Amino acid sequence: QAQLVESGGGAVQPGGSLRLSCVTSGTMLVINAMGWYRQAPGKERELVARIDNGGDTKYTDSVKGRFTISRDNAQNTVYLQMNSLKPEDTAVYYCNAESADGLGPFDYWGQGTQVTVSS
């Protein structure tokens, strides 16, 4: 069974850093892009960062200049380096992989990892 497994979440003070990792396991269809989403309490899940097979990246405005997404294509592993963390970055962070089959596009999701930024 295909899975995305996240790690690296935790609690950190404002201004601190964390590095999230997401590894794939099991048999997956071709992955076209990988990324990170987050969901804070009472809010909708939002895209944080995305990287496609060509290495092109996309960030939500609030994390530009602070977060960096990277990917090991051979290992289908994606990382999110988060620096200068702010309390508003507190959320559950989910790893995402975009794929497609004969019926159309679909997503793989990880189980989520909690990031808490607080003094």
C-alpha positions in Angstrom: 0.0 0.0 0.0 1.4 3.4 -1.0 2.1 5.7 1.8 3.6 9.1 2.5 5.3 9.3 5.9 6.2 12.7 7.4 8.6 13.4 10.2 10.3 16.4 11.7 7.5 18.3 13.3 7.5 19.6 16.9 7.5 22.6 19.1 9.8 25.6 18.6 10.0 29.1 19.7 9.4 32.0 17.4 12.4 32.6 15.2 13.4 29.0 15.3 13.7 26.4 12.6 12.4 23.0 11.7 12.9 20.6 8.8 10.1 18.4 7.7 10.8 15.2 5.7 8.4 13.1 3.7 9.3 9.7 2.4 7.3 7.4 0.1 6.8 3.8 0.7 5.0 1.1 -1.2 4.2 1.1 -4.9 3.0 4.4 -6.3 2.0 5.5 -9.7 4.2 8.1 -11.3 4.6 11.2 -9.1 4.3 14.5 -11.0 4.9 16.9 -8.1 5.2 16.9 -4.3 4.4 19.5 -1.8 3.4 20.5 1.7 0.0 21.7 2.9 -1.0 22.9 6.3 -4.2 23.2 8.3 -4.5 25.4 11.3 -7.4 25.0 13.8 -10.6 26.4 12.3 -9.0 27.1 8.9 -9.0 25.4 5.6 -6.0 23.4 4.4 -3.7 25.5 2.3 -0.8 24.9 0.0 2.5 25.9 1.6 5.0 24.9 -1.0 5.2 22.7 -4.1 7.9 21.3 -6.3 7.5 19.6 -9.6 9.6 17.0 -11.4 11.5 19.8 -13.2 12.4 21.5 -9.9 10.1 24.4 -10.3 8.8 25.6 -6.9 5.8 27.5 -5.7 5.3 29.0 -2.3 2.4 30.7 -0.5 3.2 34.4 0.0 3.4 34.1 3.8 6.3 31.7 3.7 8.4 33.2 0.9 11.9 33.9 1.9 11.6 31.7 5.1 10.7 28.2 3.8 12.5 26.2 1.3 11.2 23.0 -0.4 13.5 20.5 -1.9 13.2 17.0 -3.4 15.1 13.9 -4.0 13.4 12.6 -7.2 15.2 9.3 -7.1 13.9 8.6 -3.6 10.6 10.4 -4.1 11.4 12.2 -0.9 10.5 15.8 -0.2 11.8 18.2 2.5 10.6 21.5 3.9 13.2 23.7 5.6 11.3 26.2 7.8 13.3 29.1 9.2 12.2 32.2 11.1 9.1 30.5 12.2 6.2 32.5 13.5 3.3 31.6 15.7 1.0 31.9 12.7 2.9 28.9 11.1 1.4 26.7 13.8 -0.6 24.0 12.0 -0.7 20.3 11.1 1.6 20.0 8.0 0.7 17.4 5.4 2.8 15.9 2.7 1.2 15.6 -0.7 2.1 13.8 -3.9 0.3 14.5 -7.2 -0.3 11.6 -9.5 -2.7 10.4 -12.2 -4.1 7.3 -13.6 -6.5 6.5 -16.4 -9.4 8.1 -14.6 -7.5 11.4 -14.0 -5.4 13.2 -11.4 -5.4 12.2 -7.8 -3.4 12.9 -4.7 -1.5 10.9 -2.1 -1.5 12.3 1.4 0.5 11.8 4.5 -1.0 11.5 8.0 0.2 15.0 9.0 2.8 16.2 11.5 2.2 18.9 14.1 4.2 22.1 14.1 3.8 24.4 17.0 5.5 27.8 17.2 5.1 29.4 20.6 7.1 31.2 23.3 
